[in-house]
Amino acid sequence: MILITGHIHLPPENSLPVLRIPASRDILAKKRWRGIAADYTEFGFDLEHPLTNGDMVHRSESAVYRVEQLPEPVLEILLDPDPSQAALLAWRIGNLHFPLEMAGGLLRVADDPALRRMFDREQIAFRTAMAVFQPVAAATPHSHSHG
């Protein structure tokens, strides 16, 4: 097993084949995990910071290894061209503490029964899809004070 402690930077002229190490979004959020590359090379990850989709993590004489996030079930909503309506929808989802991703003219969320019910109740049209879901990271942590 090859131990990985962080990602690597490669020169632009790298001509080695790239082999993927598939990982779910939940796994990529962790600092310690194990993965198996497409050629069955085993990796152990002991990271200071979690990796992100597309990070190169190892170079051998014959290949470069890259982590790739797996697609997952998502709900996609075509955004209203009115910015205030798009902002209201994003606020409603965020207020329920669900992460969201802005992808072009789409708002994408993980497929969840609570969101499906809200969309049905509010008559918000959505479609199901399989996609690499990369939600917006929180800019600043927040907490609720009830005192």
N, C-alpha and C positions, 0 to 999 in steps of 0.2 A: 504494500500500500504506500502511496506517495502522499506525504503530509504537505498541505497547502496552508500558508499563513497569510496570504494576500494575493492580489492580482498582479500581473506582470505587464510591462509595456514592451511592445514589439516595434522594431523599425518598420517603416512603411513598405520596404522591399521584401518583406518576409514571403517566401514562396512555399513554405511547408503546408501540407494539408491541415485543415482545421477539423478537429474531432470534437463533437459535442458531449457535454456532461449534462444530461437533462435533470431539471430540478423544479419542483413546484414553487409557487410564490411563497408559501409558508416556509418551505425549507430554505429558500434564499434569504429569508428574514433572520435566520439563525446564524450564530457565530460558530457553532460546532455541529457538524453533520458529516455524513459519508455519501459518496456518489460513485457511480460507475460510468465510465465513458463508453462511447460507441464501440471501441475496440476491446472492451471489458477490462481496461485498466482501472484499478480501484484507487480512489482518492479519499483521504481523510481531511476535513477542513477544521482548522483551529484558528479562527480569525479574530482580529481586533475589531473589525467592522464588517457587517454583512456585505456580501457581494451583490452585484446587480446583473441583470440579464445582459449577456454579451461580454462579460469580463473574461479576459484571457488569464489562465491561472497556472499553466505549466507549458514548458517547451522541452521536447526531447529531440533527439537527432532526426527523428522521422515525422514528427507531428507537433502541432500546437493544440492545446486543450482549452476549450471555451465553455463556460456555463451558459446554458440556455434554458430560460423559463418555459415551462410547459403551458400550453393553452388550457383554459378552464371555462366552465359555463358562465356566461355573462348575460346581462340584459343591456340592450342598447336603445337609447332614446334619441331620435332626431331632434336636435335643438331648434327651438323657435327662433326665427331671425330677430325677434325683439329681444334685445339684451336683458331687459328687466324680467322677462318671462324665463329666460335661460338661467338667470341668477336666482330667481325664486325657486326653480326646480332644484338647482344645486344646493341651495340653502335647506330645502325640505329634506333632502337626502342626508346632508351633513348633520342636520339637527337630530336625525335618528342615529347618528354616530356610525354611518356606513361610509367607507371610503369610496371615492369616485375618481374617474379618469375622464379628462376631456381629450377626445381623439378626433381632431378635425371638427366636423359639424355634429359629432355625436357626444353624448354623455354615456359613459359605460360604468356599470356597477356589477359586483359579483351577483350571480343569480341567487336570490334569497326569497323565501316565501313571504316574508314581511314586506319586502319591496314590491313583489308582485301584487299583493293585496292593496297596498297603497296606490300603485299605478292603476289598478282596476277601479278602485273606489273613486279616484280623482280623474278617471277617464284619460289617462296619459298613455298614449300609444307606445308600445315597446316591441322589440323583437329579441329572440334568443339567438345566441351565437356562441362559438368557441373562439376565444382570443387570448392572447397574452395580456393579462390585466396588470397594468402598472399605475395604481392610483396615485393621486397627488399626495406627496408627503406633507405632513403638517408643518407649517412654517414655524410655529411656536407652540410649545405645549400649553395646554390650558387645564384648568380645574374648575370645579363648581364649588362655590361656597354657599352654604346654607346656614348662616348664623346670625 
